[in-house]
Amino acid sequence: MKIDIHNHLYPPNYLNQLESARVFTIGVDSEGNKIIADKGSRVVTLTEQMVDINIRLREMDRNGINVQVLSLSIPNAYFNDVGLARELAIMSNDYYVQLRNRYPNRFWCLASVPLPHTNHAIDEMERALIKLKMNGLVLGTNVLGEYLDAPKFSPFFEHANKLGATILLHPMSPPGVEQMDDFGLAPLVGFVFDTTTTVARMLFSGFLERYSNIKFILPHLGGAVPYLFGRWEIGWRAYPECRSRIQSSPVEILKRLYYDVVSLHGPALMCAYNSVGIDKILLGTDYPHVIGDVGKVIESIEKLDIPAVEKESIYSKNAIGILNNIE
């Protein structure tokens, strides 16, 4: 059984709402690809599978994916306009639940919440996890440029911690993204390092220890996180500001997190495997983004020199163990 924890689907009216609210534009790039753009710069390249369920199901069957855990991609539901943010989050969550009810053996779902509006985000989290029985949350690595350890978000995470929520962190456009227009550097470099920056802040601020009941999933093998274990350990010992707010060592804390396998590079996968252990690694594909290749992700797992039973843990067992509302 294969459960893809990291893939994306836009509800039918989501893109229309973005465009009608005039916060993003839907257009085409120089090669004729449909894109979501912000001030003329590409945010996401749109593919048919991002909205077409029938194509998605056929490709799941072809690639041997039993279940996709659906979530929103960029820009999610983060807008200063509270009405728009709430509308997009509620609409998306309701749509995912309808799909799950229609295809209970194919689709599970992660809820979006209308941050930065903390009280409304708490309300929607409760509705999603308790009433709708969704399987967790997806949160951006930053919300309109503010990182998740900002004090204004504390009430939200306190409540998520009480609920024992599972949260997939998803990269957002990082500060300085305007310098990354060339060569597609935003998705190739900016996103993975926004994840890295977010996790570093969550680590050294004491956030991860404070909210230890939340099960965080880091995409793309955590960005550069496993590679930086040693450097962060040294920094913790060298810099007073890095050790003043946490009780445990960085490595001990980071081993509690979960990491999806969207990397496609065997040595990087083994770095994560050797750093955090098999129980913390999950199947994710980033489907159906143009750089999300399901076949190559699975191939990269199959090539790992690890026991078959451990590959089964990556494919499904670990996800089943941490997702909310799994019967």
Protein Blocks (a to p, Z undefined) as FASTA:
>chain_A
ZZdfbdcdddfklmmmmmmnomaccdddfkopacddeehiafbdcdfklmmmklmmmmmm
mnopabdcdddddehjadfblmlmmmmmmmmmmmmmmmmmmmmmlbccddddddfblklm
mmmmmmmmmmnopabdcddfbeghiafklmklmmmmmmmmmnopacdddddddehklmmm
ggolmmmmmmmmmmmmmmmmmmmnommmmmmmbccddehhlpjmmmmmmmmmmmmmmmmk
lmmmbfbdfklmmmmpccdfblopaklmmmmmmmnojklcccdehiacfklcfklmmmmm
mmpccdfklmmmmmmmmmmmmmghiZZ
